[in-house]
Amino acid sequence: MLADLFNFKEPRDPAEYDHAFIADVQVSRPTPRDPKVERFIFICWVLIAIKHVAVIWLVQHYRVPFHQLWVNAPTWLLGVVATLLYYHRE
């Protein structure tokens, strides 16, 4: 517990100490997952997979001067972050 160092010149009234503690806690159940959102996430992952295959083919076919992971890695990483944020939300 941190000390209240900003009000050291004006001490609190001892009657206020009881109000500083938590009086009630309410716990709510987590909201159920939406099947439409899960279907959307699945469709997005399928599109990411198609894009990965297309980028790999294009980079090899047209001999562009960069590696395909410069395009595919950020897409995959953003997809992982978005999926994890959805499935590990509270």
N, C-alpha and C positions, 0 to 999 in steps of 0.2 A: 504494500500500500504506500502510495507516495504522499509525502507530507505537503500540506498546503503552504508553500513558502511565499506565495504572493500576498497573503493576508496576515503576515506575521505581526504587523503593527495594530491591526484591528482583530482581536480574537473573537471567535464565534460565541454566540450565546449557548450555554450547555443544553438548553431546551431544544435546540435545532439538531442535536446529534441523532436523535431517534429518526428524524426524517431523512437522514443521509443513507440509510440502509434500504435494501430492496424489500418492499412490502408484499409483492405478489409476482408470481412467474406464470406466464401462460405459454403452454407448448401446443403448437398446432401440428397436425399431421402433414407430411409432405404431399404436395399435389401429385396426382398420378400422371404418368407420362402420356402424352398425346400420340395416338397411333399415326395421325396425319404427319406430325413432325418427324416421327421415326421413319416413316416412308419417304419423306422429303430428304432426310439425311442419307438414307440408302440410295436414293436416286442421285444425289450429289456425289456420293462415293463412286457410283457406276460411271458418272460423267468424268470424274477425276481419272478413273482408270482408263477410259477411252482416250482422254486427252494425253495421258502419259504414253500410251502406245502410239498415238499420232505424232507426238513430239519426237519420240525416239526414231520413228520411221522417217520423219521429215529431216531430222538432223543427219541421219546416216545417208539418206538418198540425195540430199542437196549439198552435202559437205559444208555445212556452215561452220564458222571458225570458233564455236564454243561448245561446251559439253551440255548434253540435254538436262543434266541435273540443275543447271542454272535456271531452268524454267520449271522443272518438275518438283524440285525440293521445296521451294516456297509454297507451291500449291498444296503439296502433301502436308507440310507443316501447318498451314492455315486450316486445312481440313481436320487434322488431328486436334488442334487447339479448340476449334469450334465444337467438335464432337465431344471432347472431354468436358468442356464447359457445360454442355447440355446434360450429359449423363452424371456429372458430379455436382450438380446444383443442389441447393438445399431447399 
